[in-house]
Amino acid sequence: MNSRKELFITSFALFSLFFGAGNLLLPPLLGYNSGENWFWVAIGFMITAVVIPIIGILAHAKLQGTLYDFGKKVSPQFSLIYCVIIYVIAVAIPSPRTAAATHEIAIHPTFGSSPLLTSTIYFALVLVFVLNRSKILSFIGKFLTPLIVIMLLMVIGIGLFSSEMVTSTSQFETPIVSGILEGYQTFDAIGAVVVGAVIIISINLRYKGSFEEKKALIAKSGWVAGLGLFVIYAGLISVGAYYGSEININDELSNDMQRANLLRGISTSALGTFGNSILSILISLACFTTAVGIIAGTADYFKGLLHNSQSVYIITAIIACVFGVVVGQLDFNSIIIVAVPVLLFIYPITIVLILLNVFPKQFSTPMVFRAVVLVTFIFSVPDVINFVSPSKGLKDLIGYIPLAKYSLGWVLPALVTCLGVGLLTLNQTKKA
């Protein structure tokens, strides 16, 4: 198989599996709120929305296994629980929300149909793609992603060239930190460990190269997809900063609707009424490819967990799609509120697992994994408790933990633990 063609298809598919509705809607409003400081906010955003996810793909290239392999050095039991939580979260929140976003922004304004009809047709199509597992990478990489990228560049390019290039005053006191925290909301770190596993299996189904050849292909695809994400995110943030000042935003709307209205306003202003059609198609495709990646990844995992049974794959895919239709009718705000405490635990742990898995083997020993994950877990507890039941005493405690006021209290303890235990392990190895 032509290596350049394979790199092109894999890179585009990876980009598309990452790039969902949230990735499209978040950056413009972030740019709008960051105003004159949009560049520094964008730098922070890239750390959690591009750099860490791509490192996650590099970890997948090194492991070439499943999500289970990311945590098995901690313990098999931990890794099993971690995987189940990740996939349940993915099926329960991001996947149904892709259908809801498609309905609210792309379908209902045009056709006035019910959310039940939209989500039923939507997940029926998702199921068709997921059941044709061997063709996912090729179809998304060859056809859907190029269309998404062309439309994105059209909105960004015309938007920037037709704007007055005037920014408003920034609403952020700490631009880089605000960008980092906003990047959390893309779910891309979790996306990296989920869609990376999808890419691994897809490559194994269609590409018969050696381990090292596959490693090089996955790594190069990660860098290309990361560059694409960087360009698109920077473009959307700058469009929001420069063009957003010309769009009236209703502050009483929810953040999701503010984001949708801002992007719709930019598209319409830049492209006229044609912009509405472009935006509707763009959001639908971005949502659809993400839902396919999530459900295929979930079905892949449970198939592997239960003796590589194809029946398990099919049943899991059907259950996930039916769940998506059902949950798509509910109040998503309530679902998110319930899920946030879990995410406050899972996201930091996911980040440290990604980073540890790209470290050299001599340094990333089971002892390092266990110590860093345990410390990360412990220092994430105040964030969870503060979200569920805030109190003055807890706020005082958080005040003593570096970066805790930014919900990053786990960062320095995890770093110190990693360096301390890692150096101790290396020293013991040399003595032995």
GIMOLIN-V132473 format. One line per field, one symbol per residue. phi: phi as a letter, one per 20 degrees, with the letter a starting at -180 (. if undefined). burial: # if it has 9 or more other C-alpha atoms within 8 Angstrom, else .. Layout:
# GIMOLIN-V132473
phi = ???
burial = ???
This chain:
# GIMOLIN-V132473
phi = .gffffffffffffgfffedfffeefgffffgfelfegffffgffffedcffgfffffffffelccggffdfffrgfgfffgfffgffgffedfffffffffffddegfedmfefffffffgfffgfgfffegfdgfffffedffgfffgfffffffffffeeelddeffedfcgffffgfffgffmfffgffefffffgfffffccdffgffffffffffffffffffgfffffffffffeeffededefeffgffgfffffffffffedmfffffgfffffffffffffffffffffgfffffdmlefffgfffffffffffffffeeffffffffeggfffeffffffffgfffdfggfeeegffgfffffffffeeggffffffbfbffffffffeegmffdmcfeffgfffffffffffffffffff
burial = .....#################################.######################..###########.#.###.##..##.####################......##.###.###.##.##..#..#######.###.#..######.###..#..###.#....##########.###############.##..........#############.###.##############.#..........###############..##.###########################....#..###.###.######.##......##..#.##.###############....###.#######.###.########...#...##..##..####..####.###.##..###.##......
